[in-house]
Amino acid sequence: MTIRFDDQVAIITGAGNGLGKSHALELAKLGAKVVVNDFGGARDGSGGSSEAAEQVVAEIKAAGGDAIANGADVSNVTQVEAMVKEVMDTWGRIDVLVNNAGILRDKSFVKMTQDDWDKVVAVHLTGSEICSKAVWPIMRDQGYGRIVMTTSTSGLYGNFGQANYGAAKMAVAGLMNTLCLEGEKYDIKVNCIAPTAATRMTEDLMPPEVLAMLEPKEITPAVLFLASTQAPTHRILLAGAGCYAMVRLMESEGVYLSDEERNVDGVAAHFEQIGNMDNASEMMTGGDHVTKILTMAAKAKGIKLG
């Protein structure tokens, strides 16, 4: 079966360069009408120009596709709402949103200014929320939608000098965790991609021979799958250099501590057992965890739960 996007409309933020451009070009090639959104700022979020987005649109149209450029700042509610209105006025539906826009202001935590923090969080986290919020009622009404968040190993695992970026990227995964539940009955699937790619965001962080292995086009197949009719929901895919993997949030079996042990020394004494992952399980909702611990506690106390 060949996955295509005929008659679908996709918004790709930060699509003037790098990953977003790769996603936009491939979606158009597979039949989607594409909104190439790009504020056109520098890597740190300063400035602004529509030139990059317009060039991608020109490339799509030259190949026989259909696209429009949009320069909305994803962290600006008014601009994003105007973008969504333009899309609906033009094509009447929105099937796919890829929250890809991002900036970097890397500094060690002690040197990071509040503005460095606020701006990065505004673009990555709040921008993803604003764009998702703008398309959400449309996707609900049409009974279909696909949202792809862009998280990062810097958030999932940490990276020196990226406290702002890492916090925002982990929070994006948290946003997915709830939206996938709220969108389930409307066939709105929400997932995350964690890319490792050579873009202007990473061009001075790695040697040339490494960057050559990390082309943005290697990420796009995973993004398109998460944006397709066959998409799962509530998943984090990692992609880079032709490699693909999945992150799952697992929880150890844990222990029940008796009244006598339920103190700081008891936690210390059982810490290794608490963290033993031999019988770990995946928690799909916060309620799954609550059910688990109440069942464990009730069993230890001899209480039968209804």
Protein Blocks (a to p, Z undefined) as FASTA:
>chain_A
ZZdfehiacddehilgcjlmmmmmmmmmnopacddddehiafkopajdfklmmmmmmmmm
mnopacdddfbdfklmklmmmmmmmmmmmnopafbdcdfbccdddddfklpcfklmmmmm
mmmmmmmmmmmmmmmmmmmmnopacddddddfklmnopehilmmmmmmmmmmmmmmmmmm
mmmmnopacdddddddddfklmmmccfklmmmmcfklmmmmmmmmmmmkbcehiacddee
hiacdddddddebjaddfklmcfklmmmmmmmmmpcklgccdfbfklmmmmmmmmmmmmn
opacZZ
